[in-house]
Amino acid sequence: MGTLQQIDSSIFLYFNGMHASWGDVFFYYISNRFVWIPLYLLLAFFLFRRYRKKAWIVVAAVVISVFLSDQSCNLIKRTVQRPRPSHNIELVDQVHLVAKPDGTLYKGGPYGFPSSHAANAMALAFIVVVFLTREKTLWTLLMFFWMLLVSYSRIYLGVHYPGDIIVGWCVGAIWSGLIIFGLQKSKWLKE
């Protein structure tokens, strides 16, 4: 396990070390879920255009998937208790941390395995890509670029290792996959 942690730390330090003053502000806001409200509204518009009254089923699927992903990550964090890079006393001196608008450093909570941001982004992206079939290529590119951007922001901010991100993606994919499977089996969205 020590070797995996060393590899994770090395990859983290490489990507976290690629910082610039413009990136500090940019990635701080990329990690803020409220910045993405226009994207969420755009997704809702396309879902309602595609499914009309049944769009609420897909919206509910997104909400449930994100909720389950988020809560699963929180449960794993409390159980595993792997310190974030920003809280790892052996690593913190090498971590680039970003100042919040109030001037304090953004460090996140004490534990970071797995990343809830990555899990939630994957859950949302996966469901949107599956259910916006008419615009598949555009939405696939947009959603997975968005998911990667949000996920990378967590490394940039110094609060997650790459392993946290990858496991977060797996958690989000599992929950959204189960919900998609259930919706497709139930035939609720059949026209």
Buried (B, 14 or more C-beta within 10 A) or exposed (E): EEEEBEEBBEBBBEBBEEBEEEBBEBBBEBBEEEEBEEBBEEBBEBBBEBBEEBBEBBBEBBEBBBEBBBEBBBEBBEEEEBBBBBBBEEBBEBBBBBEEEEEEEBBBEEBBBBBBBBBBBBBBBBBBBBBBEEBEEEBBEBBBEBBBBBBBBBBBBBBBBBBBBBBBBBBBBBBBBEBBEEBEEEEEBEE
